[in-house]
Amino acid sequence: MKIIVYAYHDIGCEALRTLSDMDQDIAMVFTHRPDPKENIWFGSVEELAKSLGLPVFTPEDPNTEKWVRKIKYSAPDAIFSFYYRNLICEDILSIPPKGAFNLHGSLLPKYRGRAPINWALVNGEKETGLTLHRMVKKADAGDIVAQKKVKIAREDTALTLFKKLVPLTRTILEETVPKIENGTAPGIPQNHAEATVFKGRTPEDGRIDWTWGAEEIYNLVRAVTKPYPGAFAELDGKKVTVWKAETSEENGKPGQVLKRDPLTVACGDGALILKEFE
């Protein structure tokens, strides 16, 4: 099957390897240039594509008339998107006869939008997963082709949870690509009434409010700890970034330092023990 791939991040790398291992005819690969302002802790789709001898492109805008023409000329059977950060326009989505598909890092229709892994941790979810769905004009809203779940452990961080999801990429593709190729892939409509949508996160979203409960702050810490910018607050007039924490049943006025060793700070409900901070 002739395909065009839009991919980024470790899931993009795993997907590209899998499709190559499945001897799919990968006509073009689109990815992003590294952002000098971003901590690049994940694999490079561009480098992987080059090592596989695949033509790779990094346009700022993948939806210009130039790219629409090139993709029409390439005549792919299917298009796949794996953690690619740009939405793909309808002029491109309508080209492949077998459809266009996106792999999203949540159990759709929950957590549509940006940073679904981080948001799932912030909200204290107990499970998440990957969803392969058909791409339509509205982001993350198309029919579901496949879903795989993983449990979220209380000690999981965004990094450890992401690493749990990467291997599911291969499993989903090995199960579904043959069905897409022979026209038997399922398409289960999403229940849009159950959809939740989340925006992208910024470093400022890591600010701790000590009036929150200790468990809520603990979830924020593990959602944005390294390699992300970290959760932070002011203590004794100085900014403190918290990389690892635990909760305590101790109580006090929110923001009050209850102990110095280990450093323990009162929250709206309970207290937070700062295990790693700077």
N, C-alpha and C positions, 0 to 999 in steps of 0.2 A: 504494500500500500504506500503510495507516495504521500508524504506528509510534510508540513511546515511546522516548526516548533518555535514557540516564544517561551523563554525560560530564564530563570535567575535563581541564585541561592543554592543551597545544598539539595533541596528537593528538585530543582531544575537540573542539577548535575545527575542526580540519581535517575531521573526520568529519561534524560538524554542517553545515559549508559544503557538503560533497559531497552529503549527503542532500538538502539544500535545492536544490542545483543540479540534482539528479536528479528534482525535483518530487515527492519523497515527502511524504506527508501526515503531518507531524510533530505529533502531538497534544499532547505534553507533553515538557518537558525538565527533567531533574533534574541538579543540580550541587551543588558545595560553596561555602560562604561562604569568603572568604579567611581564612587562619589568620594572626593578627597576629604569631605567633612564627616564621612561615615566610618565607623569601626568595621573594617572588612574582616570578619572572623570566619567566613564561609567560603566554599569552593567557587571557582570561576567557571561559568558556563562557556565564556569566550575561549579560555585556554583549553577546556575539554573538547569543544567543538573542533578547534584547530588540530588537536592531537588525533582526532578521529577523521581528519581530512574533510570536514564538512564546511561549506561556505557559511560564514557567520557575519552578522551585521549588527551595528549598535546605533541605530538612529535615535535622535532625540524625540522625534515624532514618527511612530511607525504607521500612521494613518494618512500620510500625504498621498496625493494622486500618483506620484512616482511609485510608491510601494504597492498601491492597489493595482497598478498596471503590471508590475513585476510578478505579483502573486497570481493575478489572472493568467499571465503568460505561463507561469510555472504549472498551473492546473493541478493543484494538490487534490488528493482524494479526501483528506481530512486535515484539520488544524488542531494543534494542542497548545495549551498555555499552562505553564507550571511556575507559579510564583513570579510571573512577569508583572511588573508594576503598572503598566499602562493598560487602559481599556482598549480593546480592539474594535474598530468601527464596523458598522453593519455591512458596508460595502465589501469588506474583507470576510466577515463571518458568513456571508451568503455565497461565497465562491465554492467551497468544497462540497461535493455532492453527498458525502457521508457525514458531514457536519463538522462543527467546531466545538472543542471540549476544553474545560478548565478544571484544574485540580486545586481545590480550596482547602485551607487548613482548619476546617471546623466541620461539625455535623450539621450541615445545612438542613433547614433554613435558619438555624441559630448562628449567630456571629458572622453574618454577612459583613463585607467591608474590610477594613484594614486591621492589621495586628491581631488576628483572632486568637493566637496562642497566648499572647500577653494578656488580652482581655479575659480569656477563660480563667487564667490564674488570678487576676485581680478580683474576679467575681466568685472565686472559691468553687469553681466547677469540679465535679468528681470524675468526669470523662470528657473526652473530645475525640477528634479523629480527622480523617481526610474524606473529602467528597469529590468525586468526578461528576461533573454536570455539563450539560450542553450550554454553550454560551449564547446569550440573547442580549438585546440592547441594554437591559437593566443588569447591573453587576450582580453576579452570584445568584441569579433568580431562575435559571433554566432548569429543565427536567434533570433529575438525578439518575445517573447511570450506575454508580456504585458508591458505597460508603464502607469505611473500616473504622472501628472504634479502638481507643486505647484508654486505660484507666489513668487518672491523674493521682499520683501519690502525694501525700501532704508535703513531703520534702522536695517534690519536683520544682525546678526553676524553669524559666522559659527555655534555657539551653537544653536541659535534660529532657524536657517534654518534646522539644523540636527533634531531638535525636531519636525519640521513640517513634516519631511520625515518618522520618525519612525512609525506613525500610518498607513501610506500607505502600510507598510509591510504586515499587517494583511489583508487589503483590497485586495491586489494583490494575496496573497496566497489563501484566501477564494474563490476568483473568478477563479483561474487557476489550483489549485491542483486537483479538481475533473476532469477537462478536461485532465490534464496530466494522471490521473489515467485511464480514459476511452478512451484515445487515440485521443481526439479531440482538443488538445491544438494547437493553431495556431503557425506558424513559419514564420515570415516575415524577409526576408534577409535584412541585413543592407546595406546602400549605403556607401561602403567603401571610395568612393571619397569624401564624406562629413565628414569623421572621423577626429577628433582631438585627440591627445594623449598628456598626461601631466605626468611629473615625480613626484616623491614624493617631499615634501617640507622639508626644514631644517630650524632651527632657523635663520640662516644667510639670508634666503630669506625674512625675515621681515625687512631688512635694508631699510630705507627711503632715497630716492634721492630727494632732495628739488627742483631739476630742473624739476621733473615731475609736472603735473598739480595737483591742489588741489583735484579734484574729484578722480584722480587715487590713490593718497595717502590715501584719505578717504576710498576707497575700500580696500586697503591693510590693513589698521587699523582694519576694521570690519572683515576681513577674518582671521586675526591671533590674535585677542584679546582673553582674557581669555575664555576657559581654555588652549589656545595655548600660545606659548612663547611671542607673542606681536610684534608690529612694533616698530622700534627703530631708533634713529639718534643721532648725536652729536649736542649739543647746548652749546655755551659758553665753549667748551672744555670738556663737560661732557656728558656721555651717558644718554639719556632720552628714556624710554619706554612709548609708547602712547597706552592707553587702550580704549580711546573714544575720538572722534573728530567730528568736523563739518567744513564745508567749508565756506569761506568768499570771497567776490568779491574784497577785498582789494588787492593791488599789491605792489611789491617791489622786491629787489634783492633776488633770491632764497636762502633760509637759513637765511635771515634777520629777526630778531625779531621785529615785527611791534608794538606789545603791550605786556605789562607784565600782564595785568589783563583785560580780560582773555588772557592767553599766546597765541599769534597769530604769526605765522611764514609764511613768504612769500614763495610762490612756483613758479614753472615755469609759471603757469597760476592761478591767484587767490592766496588765502592764506588758511592756516589750523589753526583752533582754537582748541587748545589742552584742552579738557574738563576734562579728567582723565589721569594722567601721573605720572611717578615716575622716 
